[in-house]
Amino acid sequence: MEKKVKASAAWSYLLALAGLAIVNGTTDTTLITDLPDTVEIFVAPLVPALAAGIGGYLARHTPRPDLGQP
């Protein structure tokens, strides 16, 4: 997997983690009822991070003529 795809997934996770930490700190929100709030903050951001990683991995890439044909 390319570095930019890994970075996109990591930033997606970190930003979602920060957003959920702020939301959970200011309101009484339960996103996943079966998990404690402290675990929920780390598990819920996995959804957008996985979506970003899978989307980047499956995305069509621009051909690079300098690499030649495989």
PDB file of N, CA, C and O in Angstrom:
ATOM      1  N   MET A   1       0.842  -1.166   0.000  1.00  0.00           N
ATOM      2  CA  MET A   1       0.000   0.000   0.000  1.00  0.00           C
ATOM      3  C   MET A   1       0.895   1.240   0.000  1.00  0.00           C
ATOM      4  O   MET A   1       1.931   1.273   0.665  1.00  0.00           O
ATOM      5  N   GLU A   2       0.482   2.249  -0.751  1.00  0.00           N
ATOM      6  CA  GLU A   2       1.285   3.465  -0.884  1.00  0.00           C
ATOM      7  C   GLU A   2       1.295   4.285   0.406  1.00  0.00           C
ATOM      8  O   GLU A   2       0.383   4.189   1.228  1.00  0.00           O
ATOM      9  N   LYS A   3       2.339   5.086   0.563  1.00  0.00           N
ATOM     10  CA  LYS A   3       2.479   5.925   1.755  1.00  0.00           C
ATOM     11  C   LYS A   3       1.320   6.899   1.900  1.00  0.00           C
ATOM     12  O   LYS A   3       0.835   7.135   3.006  1.00  0.00           O
ATOM     13  N   LYS A   4       0.869   7.474   0.763  1.00  0.00           N
ATOM     14  CA  LYS A   4      -0.193   8.471   0.842  1.00  0.00           C
ATOM     15  C   LYS A   4      -1.512   7.843   1.280  1.00  0.00           C
ATOM     16  O   LYS A   4      -2.315   8.506   1.935  1.00  0.00           O
ATOM     17  N   VAL A   5      -1.749   6.593   0.936  1.00  0.00           N
ATOM     18  CA  VAL A   5      -2.957   5.903   1.366  1.00  0.00           C
ATOM     19  C   VAL A   5      -2.886   5.614   2.865  1.00  0.00           C
ATOM     20  O   VAL A   5      -3.869   5.793   3.583  1.00  0.00           O
ATOM     21  N   LYS A   6      -1.732   5.172   3.328  1.00  0.00           N
ATOM     22  CA  LYS A   6      -1.547   4.930   4.765  1.00  0.00           C
ATOM     23  C   LYS A   6      -1.704   6.226   5.548  1.00  0.00           C
ATOM     24  O   LYS A   6      -2.342   6.247   6.600  1.00  0.00           O
ATOM     25  N   ALA A   7      -1.126   7.301   5.038  1.00  0.00           N
ATOM     26  CA  ALA A   7      -1.221   8.591   5.715  1.00  0.00           C
ATOM     27  C   ALA A   7      -2.666   9.082   5.752  1.00  0.00           C
ATOM     28  O   ALA A   7      -3.116   9.616   6.765  1.00  0.00           O
ATOM     29  N   SER A   8      -3.385   8.904   4.661  1.00  0.00           N
ATOM     30  CA  SER A   8      -4.784   9.314   4.613  1.00  0.00           C
ATOM     31  C   SER A   8      -5.615   8.557   5.639  1.00  0.00           C
ATOM     32  O   SER A   8      -6.436   9.154   6.335  1.00  0.00           O
ATOM     33  N   ALA A   9      -5.408   7.258   5.736  1.00  0.00           N
ATOM     34  CA  ALA A   9      -6.143   6.455   6.712  1.00  0.00           C
ATOM     35  C   ALA A   9      -5.765   6.848   8.139  1.00  0.00           C
ATOM     36  O   ALA A   9      -6.631   6.923   9.010  1.00  0.00           O
ATOM     37  N   ALA A  10      -4.491   7.097   8.380  1.00  0.00           N
ATOM     38  CA  ALA A  10      -4.048   7.481   9.723  1.00  0.00           C
ATOM     39  C   ALA A  10      -4.620   8.840  10.125  1.00  0.00           C
ATOM     40  O   ALA A  10      -5.112   9.000  11.242  1.00  0.00           O
ATOM     41  N   TRP A  11      -4.559   9.819   9.220  1.00  0.00           N
ATOM     42  CA  TRP A  11      -5.116  11.133   9.534  1.00  0.00           C
ATOM     43  C   TRP A  11      -6.626  11.063   9.710  1.00  0.00           C
ATOM     44  O   TRP A  11      -7.183  11.750  10.566  1.00  0.00           O
ATOM     45  N   SER A  12      -7.285  10.247   8.917  1.00  0.00           N
ATOM     46  CA  SER A  12      -8.728  10.070   9.067  1.00  0.00           C
ATOM     47  C   SER A  12      -9.053   9.539  10.453  1.00  0.00           C
ATOM     48  O   SER A  12      -9.990  10.011  11.096  1.00  0.00           O
ATOM     49  N   TYR A  13      -8.282   8.554  10.920  1.00  0.00           N
ATOM     50  CA  TYR A  13      -8.495   7.993  12.254  1.00  0.00           C
ATOM     51  C   TYR A  13      -8.238   9.040  13.334  1.00  0.00           C
ATOM     52  O   TYR A  13      -9.042   9.200  14.252  1.00  0.00           O
ATOM     53  N   LEU A  14      -7.127   9.747  13.227  1.00  0.00           N
ATOM     54  CA  LEU A  14      -6.763  10.723  14.258  1.00  0.00           C
ATOM     55  C   LEU A  14      -7.756  11.879  14.338  1.00  0.00           C
ATOM     56  O   LEU A  14      -8.090  12.331  15.433  1.00  0.00           O
ATOM     57  N   LEU A  15      -8.228  12.357  13.197  1.00  0.00           N
ATOM     58  CA  LEU A  15      -9.202  13.445  13.207  1.00  0.00           C
ATOM     59  C   LEU A  15     -10.550  12.982  13.757  1.00  0.00           C
ATOM     60  O   LEU A  15     -11.201  13.711  14.505  1.00  0.00           O
ATOM     61  N   ALA A  16     -10.963  11.778  13.389  1.00  0.00           N
ATOM     62  CA  ALA A  16     -12.210  11.243  13.943  1.00  0.00           C
ATOM     63  C   ALA A  16     -12.066  11.005  15.445  1.00  0.00           C
ATOM     64  O   ALA A  16     -13.007  11.241  16.203  1.00  0.00           O
ATOM     65  N   LEU A  17     -10.909  10.544  15.874  1.00  0.00           N
ATOM     66  CA  LEU A  17     -10.646  10.331  17.297  1.00  0.00           C
ATOM     67  C   LEU A  17     -10.734  11.651  18.064  1.00  0.00           C
ATOM     68  O   LEU A  17     -11.346  11.709  19.131  1.00  0.00           O
ATOM     69  N   ALA A  18     -10.135  12.695  17.531  1.00  0.00           N
ATOM     70  CA  ALA A  18     -10.188  14.010  18.175  1.00  0.00           C
ATOM     71  C   ALA A  18     -11.619  14.537  18.216  1.00  0.00           C
ATOM     72  O   ALA A  18     -12.055  15.076  19.233  1.00  0.00           O
ATOM     73  N   GLY A  19     -12.341  14.384  17.126  1.00  0.00           N
ATOM     74  CA  GLY A  19     -13.732  14.838  17.083  1.00  0.00           C
ATOM     75  C   GLY A  19     -14.606  14.112  18.089  1.00  0.00           C
ATOM     76  O   GLY A  19     -15.415  14.733  18.778  1.00  0.00           O
ATOM     77  N   LEU A  20     -14.444  12.801  18.175  1.00  0.00           N
ATOM     78  CA  LEU A  20     -15.240  12.036  19.137  1.00  0.00           C
ATOM     79  C   LEU A  20     -14.859  12.356  20.568  1.00  0.00           C
ATOM     80  O   LEU A  20     -15.720  12.363  21.448  1.00  0.00           O
ATOM     81  N   ALA A  21     -13.593  12.619  20.816  1.00  0.00           N
ATOM     82  CA  ALA A  21     -13.171  12.990  22.171  1.00  0.00           C
ATOM     83  C   ALA A  21     -13.830  14.301  22.584  1.00  0.00           C
ATOM     84  O   ALA A  21     -14.267  14.444  23.726  1.00  0.00           O
ATOM     85  N   ILE A  22     -13.904  15.249  21.667  1.00  0.00           N
ATOM     86  CA  ILE A  22     -14.558  16.533  21.968  1.00  0.00           C
ATOM     87  C   ILE A  22     -16.044  16.331  22.192  1.00  0.00           C
ATOM     88  O   ILE A  22     -16.606  16.870  23.145  1.00  0.00           O
ATOM     89  N   VAL A  23     -16.695  15.553  21.316  1.00  0.00           N
ATOM     90  CA  VAL A  23     -18.129  15.309  21.451  1.00  0.00           C
ATOM     91  C   VAL A  23     -18.441  14.579  22.754  1.00  0.00           C
ATOM     92  O   VAL A  23     -19.377  14.952  23.462  1.00  0.00           O
ATOM     93  N   ASN A  24     -17.680  13.559  23.073  1.00  0.00           N
ATOM     94  CA  ASN A  24     -17.917  12.817  24.310  1.00  0.00           C
ATOM     95  C   ASN A  24     -17.595  13.654  25.542  1.00  0.00           C
ATOM     96  O   ASN A  24     -18.174  13.426  26.605  1.00  0.00           O
ATOM     97  N   GLY A  25     -16.706  14.596  25.427  1.00  0.00           N
ATOM     98  CA  GLY A  25     -16.379  15.452  26.560  1.00  0.00           C
ATOM     99  C   GLY A  25     -17.413  16.529  26.815  1.00  0.00           C
ATOM    100  O   GLY A  25     -17.542  16.998  27.946  1.00  0.00           O
ATOM    101  N   THR A  26     -18.153  16.934  25.794  1.00  0.00           N
ATOM    102  CA  THR A  26     -19.111  18.030  25.949  1.00  0.00           C
ATOM    103  C   THR A  26     -20.558  17.565  26.054  1.00  0.00           C
ATOM    104  O   THR A  26     -21.403  18.300  26.564  1.00  0.00           O
ATOM    105  N   THR A  27     -20.857  16.362  25.582  1.00  0.00           N
ATOM    106  CA  THR A  27     -22.239  15.868  25.637  1.00  0.00           C
ATOM    107  C   THR A  27     -22.262  14.451  26.179  1.00  0.00           C
ATOM    108  O   THR A  27     -21.222  13.811  26.333  1.00  0.00           O
ATOM    109  N   ASP A  28     -23.453  13.975  26.463  1.00  0.00           N
ATOM    110  CA  ASP A  28     -23.632  12.599  26.927  1.00  0.00           C
ATOM    111  C   ASP A  28     -24.094  11.760  25.736  1.00  0.00           C
ATOM    112  O   ASP A  28     -25.288  11.516  25.566  1.00  0.00           O
ATOM    113  N   THR A  29     -23.145  11.325  24.918  1.00  0.00           N
ATOM    114  CA  THR A  29     -23.445  10.614  23.689  1.00  0.00           C
ATOM    115  C   THR A  29     -22.983   9.171  23.786  1.00  0.00           C
ATOM    116  O   THR A  29     -21.899   8.888  24.295  1.00  0.00           O
ATOM    117  N   THR A  30     -23.815   8.259  23.293  1.00  0.00           N
ATOM    118  CA  THR A  30     -23.433   6.856  23.226  1.00  0.00           C
ATOM    119  C   THR A  30     -23.602   6.402  21.784  1.00  0.00           C
ATOM    120  O   THR A  30     -24.726   6.267  21.301  1.00  0.00           O
ATOM    121  N   LEU A  31     -22.482   6.164  21.091  1.00  0.00           N
ATOM    122  CA  LEU A  31     -22.538   5.724  19.697  1.00  0.00           C
ATOM    123  C   LEU A  31     -22.695   4.217  19.602  1.00  0.00           C
ATOM    124  O   LEU A  31     -23.487   3.725  18.798  1.00  0.00           O
ATOM    125  N   ILE A  32     -21.955   3.486  20.406  1.00  0.00           N
ATOM    126  CA  ILE A  32     -22.020   2.023  20.429  1.00  0.00           C
ATOM    127  C   ILE A  32     -22.406   1.645  21.853  1.00  0.00           C
ATOM    128  O   ILE A  32     -21.584   1.756  22.763  1.00  0.00           O
ATOM    129  N   THR A  33     -23.639   1.203  22.060  1.00  0.00           N
ATOM    130  CA  THR A  33     -24.160   1.019  23.413  1.00  0.00           C
ATOM    131  C   THR A  33     -23.480  -0.101  24.182  1.00  0.00           C
ATOM    132  O   THR A  33     -23.464  -0.068  25.413  1.00  0.00           O
ATOM    133  N   ASP A  34     -22.919  -1.089  23.501  1.00  0.00           N
ATOM    134  CA  ASP A  34     -22.312  -2.218  24.197  1.00  0.00           C
ATOM    135  C   ASP A  34     -20.900  -1.945  24.706  1.00  0.00           C
ATOM    136  O   ASP A  34     -20.360  -2.729  25.486  1.00  0.00           O
ATOM    137  N   LEU A  35     -20.306  -0.853  24.276  1.00  0.00           N
ATOM    138  CA  LEU A  35     -18.924  -0.550  24.679  1.00  0.00           C
ATOM    139  C   LEU A  35     -18.881   0.577  25.702  1.00  0.00           C
ATOM    140  O   LEU A  35     -19.707   1.488  25.653  1.00  0.00           O
ATOM    141  N   PRO A  36     -17.930   0.524  26.624  1.00  0.00           N
ATOM    142  CA  PRO A  36     -17.729   1.666  27.516  1.00  0.00           C
ATOM    143  C   PRO A  36     -17.246   2.879  26.719  1.00  0.00           C
ATOM    144  O   PRO A  36     -16.660   2.731  25.647  1.00  0.00           O
ATOM    145  N   ASP A  37     -17.493   4.062  27.243  1.00  0.00           N
ATOM    146  CA  ASP A  37     -17.136   5.292  26.517  1.00  0.00           C
ATOM    147  C   ASP A  37     -15.657   5.380  26.179  1.00  0.00           C
ATOM    148  O   ASP A  37     -15.302   5.857  25.101  1.00  0.00           O
ATOM    149  N   THR A  38     -14.794   4.931  27.071  1.00  0.00           N
ATOM    150  CA  THR A  38     -13.358   5.035  26.802  1.00  0.00           C
ATOM    151  C   THR A  38     -12.932   4.140  25.639  1.00  0.00           C
ATOM    152  O   THR A  38     -12.049   4.511  24.866  1.00  0.00           O
ATOM    153  N   VAL A  39     -13.545   2.974  25.509  1.00  0.00           N
ATOM    154  CA  VAL A  39     -13.228   2.070  24.389  1.00  0.00           C
ATOM    155  C   VAL A  39     -13.893   2.567  23.114  1.00  0.00           C
ATOM    156  O   VAL A  39     -13.310   2.482  22.033  1.00  0.00           O
ATOM    157  N   GLU A  40     -15.096   3.081  23.235  1.00  0.00           N
ATOM    158  CA  GLU A  40     -15.856   3.579  22.091  1.00  0.00           C
ATOM    159  C   GLU A  40     -15.111   4.673  21.340  1.00  0.00           C
ATOM    160  O   GLU A  40     -15.174   4.741  20.113  1.00  0.00           O
ATOM    161  N   ILE A  41     -14.410   5.525  22.072  1.00  0.00           N
ATOM    162  CA  ILE A  41     -13.672   6.625  21.451  1.00  0.00           C
ATOM    163  C   ILE A  41     -12.606   6.097  20.491  1.00  0.00           C
ATOM    164  O   ILE A  41     -12.326   6.729  19.473  1.00  0.00           O
ATOM    165  N   PHE A  42     -12.010   4.945  20.803  1.00  0.00           N
ATOM    166  CA  PHE A  42     -10.957   4.402  19.949  1.00  0.00           C
ATOM    167  C   PHE A  42     -11.494   3.487  18.843  1.00  0.00           C
ATOM    168  O   PHE A  42     -10.853   3.340  17.802  1.00  0.00           O
ATOM    169  N   VAL A  43     -12.660   2.872  19.056  1.00  0.00           N
ATOM    170  CA  VAL A  43     -13.208   1.923  18.088  1.00  0.00           C
ATOM    171  C   VAL A  43     -14.006   2.626  16.984  1.00  0.00           C
ATOM    172  O   VAL A  43     -13.872   2.269  15.813  1.00  0.00           O
ATOM    173  N   ALA A  44     -14.826   3.609  17.331  1.00  0.00           N
ATOM    174  CA  ALA A  44     -15.687   4.282  16.348  1.00  0.00           C
ATOM    175  C   ALA A  44     -14.905   4.947  15.205  1.00  0.00           C
ATOM    176  O   ALA A  44     -15.378   4.899  14.069  1.00  0.00           O
ATOM    177  N   PRO A  45     -13.743   5.560  15.439  1.00  0.00           N
ATOM    178  CA  PRO A  45     -13.010   6.171  14.321  1.00  0.00           C
ATOM    179  C   PRO A  45     -12.406   5.159  13.346  1.00  0.00           C
ATOM    180  O   PRO A  45     -11.906   5.550  12.291  1.00  0.00           O
ATOM    181  N   LEU A  46     -12.444   3.877  13.677  1.00  0.00           N
ATOM    182  CA  LEU A  46     -11.915   2.876  12.745  1.00  0.00           C
ATOM    183  C   LEU A  46     -12.732   2.806  11.461  1.00  0.00           C
ATOM    184  O   LEU A  46     -12.195   2.466  10.407  1.00  0.00           O
ATOM    185  N   VAL A  47     -14.032   3.125  11.535  1.00  0.00           N
ATOM    186  CA  VAL A  47     -14.893   3.040  10.350  1.00  0.00           C
ATOM    187  C   VAL A  47     -14.421   4.000   9.255  1.00  0.00           C
ATOM    188  O   VAL A  47     -14.175   3.544   8.139  1.00  0.00           O
ATOM    189  N   PRO A  48     -14.282   5.313   9.516  1.00  0.00           N
ATOM    190  CA  PRO A  48     -13.791   6.184   8.436  1.00  0.00           C
ATOM    191  C   PRO A  48     -12.340   5.899   8.048  1.00  0.00           C
ATOM    192  O   PRO A  48     -11.964   6.080   6.890  1.00  0.00           O
ATOM    193  N   ALA A  49     -11.530   5.459   9.000  1.00  0.00           N
ATOM    194  CA  ALA A  49     -10.135   5.148   8.675  1.00  0.00           C
ATOM    195  C   ALA A  49     -10.059   3.939   7.741  1.00  0.00           C
ATOM    196  O   ALA A  49      -9.287   3.943   6.782  1.00  0.00           O
ATOM    197  N   LEU A  50     -10.857   2.907   8.019  1.00  0.00           N
ATOM    198  CA  LEU A  50     -10.884   1.738   7.135  1.00  0.00           C
ATOM    199  C   LEU A  50     -11.444   2.103   5.770  1.00  0.00           C
ATOM    200  O   LEU A  50     -10.952   1.625   4.748  1.00  0.00           O
ATOM    201  N   ALA A  51     -12.474   2.951   5.747  1.00  0.00           N
ATOM    202  CA  ALA A  51     -13.037   3.388   4.464  1.00  0.00           C
ATOM    203  C   ALA A  51     -12.001   4.152   3.650  1.00  0.00           C
ATOM    204  O   ALA A  51     -11.900   3.950   2.440  1.00  0.00           O
ATOM    205  N   ALA A  52     -11.230   5.025   4.293  1.00  0.00           N
ATOM    206  CA  ALA A  52     -10.192   5.775   3.584  1.00  0.00           C
ATOM    207  C   ALA A  52      -9.095   4.850   3.079  1.00  0.00           C
ATOM    208  O   ALA A  52      -8.624   5.003   1.952  1.00  0.00           O
ATOM    209  N   GLY A  53      -8.688   3.902   3.897  1.00  0.00           N
ATOM    210  CA  GLY A  53      -7.640   2.965   3.483  1.00  0.00           C
ATOM    211  C   GLY A  53      -8.071   2.067   2.337  1.00  0.00           C
ATOM    212  O   GLY A  53      -7.324   1.881   1.376  1.00  0.00           O
ATOM    213  N   ILE A  54      -9.266   1.513   2.433  1.00  0.00           N
ATOM    214  CA  ILE A  54      -9.769   0.626   1.375  1.00  0.00           C
ATOM    215  C   ILE A  54     -10.012   1.414   0.098  1.00  0.00           C
ATOM    216  O   ILE A  54      -9.687   0.950  -0.995  1.00  0.00           O
ATOM    217  N   GLY A  55     -10.588   2.613   0.236  1.00  0.00           N
ATOM    218  CA  GLY A  55     -10.823   3.449  -0.948  1.00  0.00           C
ATOM    219  C   GLY A  55      -9.534   3.831  -1.650  1.00  0.00           C
ATOM    220  O   GLY A  55      -9.462   3.808  -2.878  1.00  0.00           O
ATOM    221  N   GLY A  56      -8.525   4.180  -0.884  1.00  0.00           N
ATOM    222  CA  GLY A  56      -7.234   4.524  -1.474  1.00  0.00           C
ATOM    223  C   GLY A  56      -6.544   3.340  -2.112  1.00  0.00           C
ATOM    224  O   GLY A  56      -5.871   3.477  -3.134  1.00  0.00           O
ATOM    225  N   TYR A  57      -6.711   2.176  -1.507  1.00  0.00           N
ATOM    226  CA  TYR A  57      -6.091   0.968  -2.057  1.00  0.00           C
ATOM    227  C   TYR A  57      -6.761   0.557  -3.372  1.00  0.00           C
ATOM    228  O   TYR A  57      -6.088   0.131  -4.311  1.00  0.00           O
ATOM    229  N   LEU A  58      -8.081   0.686  -3.431  1.00  0.00           N
ATOM    230  CA  LEU A  58      -8.821   0.263  -4.615  1.00  0.00           C
ATOM    231  C   LEU A  58      -8.880   1.336  -5.707  1.00  0.00           C
ATOM    232  O   LEU A  58      -9.267   1.044  -6.838  1.00  0.00           O
ATOM    233  N   ALA A  59      -8.504   2.557  -5.381  1.00  0.00           N
ATOM    234  CA  ALA A  59      -8.586   3.655  -6.351  1.00  0.00           C
ATOM    235  C   ALA A  59      -7.657   3.411  -7.530  1.00  0.00           C
ATOM    236  O   ALA A  59      -6.570   2.849  -7.395  1.00  0.00           O
ATOM    237  N   ARG A  60      -8.116   3.845  -8.663  1.00  0.00           N
ATOM    238  CA  ARG A  60      -7.314   3.732  -9.867  1.00  0.00           C
ATOM    239  C   ARG A  60      -6.169   4.743  -9.802  1.00  0.00           C
ATOM    240  O   ARG A  60      -6.387   5.912  -9.485  1.00  0.00           O
ATOM    241  N   HIS A  61      -4.977   4.301 -10.095  1.00  0.00           N
ATOM    242  CA  HIS A  61      -3.805   5.162  -9.994  1.00  0.00           C
ATOM    243  C   HIS A  61      -3.383   5.656 -11.366  1.00  0.00           C
ATOM    244  O   HIS A  61      -3.601   4.995 -12.381  1.00  0.00           O
ATOM    245  N   THR A  62      -2.779   6.825 -11.373  1.00  0.00           N
ATOM    246  CA  THR A  62      -2.278   7.406 -12.609  1.00  0.00           C
ATOM    247  C   THR A  62      -1.064   6.615 -13.074  1.00  0.00           C
ATOM    248  O   THR A  62      -0.136   6.390 -12.297  1.00  0.00           O
ATOM    249  N   PRO A  63      -1.060   6.188 -14.344  1.00  0.00           N
ATOM    250  CA  PRO A  63       0.102   5.451 -14.849  1.00  0.00           C
ATOM    251  C   PRO A  63       1.363   6.321 -14.842  1.00  0.00           C
ATOM    252  O   PRO A  63       1.306   7.523 -15.104  1.00  0.00           O
ATOM    253  N   ARG A  64       2.475   5.703 -14.544  1.00  0.00           N
ATOM    254  CA  ARG A  64       3.770   6.406 -14.538  1.00  0.00           C
ATOM    255  C   ARG A  64       4.637   5.834 -15.653  1.00  0.00           C
ATOM    256  O   ARG A  64       5.154   4.723 -15.533  1.00  0.00           O
ATOM    257  N   PRO A  65       4.798   6.593 -16.742  1.00  0.00           N
ATOM    258  CA  PRO A  65       5.582   6.088 -17.867  1.00  0.00           C
ATOM    259  C   PRO A  65       7.055   5.873 -17.517  1.00  0.00           C
ATOM    260  O   PRO A  65       7.731   5.082 -18.175  1.00  0.00           O
ATOM    261  N   ASP A  66       7.559   6.556 -16.505  1.00  0.00           N
ATOM    262  CA  ASP A  66       8.962   6.400 -16.160  1.00  0.00           C
ATOM    263  C   ASP A  66       9.259   5.028 -15.544  1.00  0.00           C
ATOM    264  O   ASP A  66      10.419   4.624 -15.466  1.00  0.00           O
ATOM    265  N   LEU A  67       8.219   4.312 -15.107  1.00  0.00           N
ATOM    266  CA  LEU A  67       8.428   2.986 -14.526  1.00  0.00           C
ATOM    267  C   LEU A  67       8.395   1.882 -15.567  1.00  0.00           C
ATOM    268  O   LEU A  67       8.875   0.777 -15.313  1.00  0.00           O
ATOM    269  N   GLY A  68       7.836   2.166 -16.734  1.00  0.00           N
ATOM    270  CA  GLY A  68       7.755   1.148 -17.771  1.00  0.00           C
ATOM    271  C   GLY A  68       6.633   0.162 -17.514  1.00  0.00           C
ATOM    272  O   GLY A  68       5.975   0.209 -16.475  1.00  0.00           O
ATOM    273  N   GLN A  69       6.423  -0.719 -18.454  1.00  0.00           N
ATOM    274  CA  GLN A  69       5.386  -1.740 -18.328  1.00  0.00           C
ATOM    275  C   GLN A  69       5.899  -2.937 -17.547  1.00  0.00           C
ATOM    276  O   GLN A  69       7.047  -3.342 -17.725  1.00  0.00           O
ATOM    277  N   PRO A  70       5.050  -3.522 -16.665  1.00  0.00           N
ATOM    278  CA  PRO A  70       5.507  -4.709 -15.906  1.00  0.00           C
ATOM    279  C   PRO A  70       5.623  -5.938 -16.758  1.00  0.00           C
ATOM    280  O   PRO A  70       5.993  -7.002 -16.261  1.00  0.00           O
TER     281      PRO A  70
END
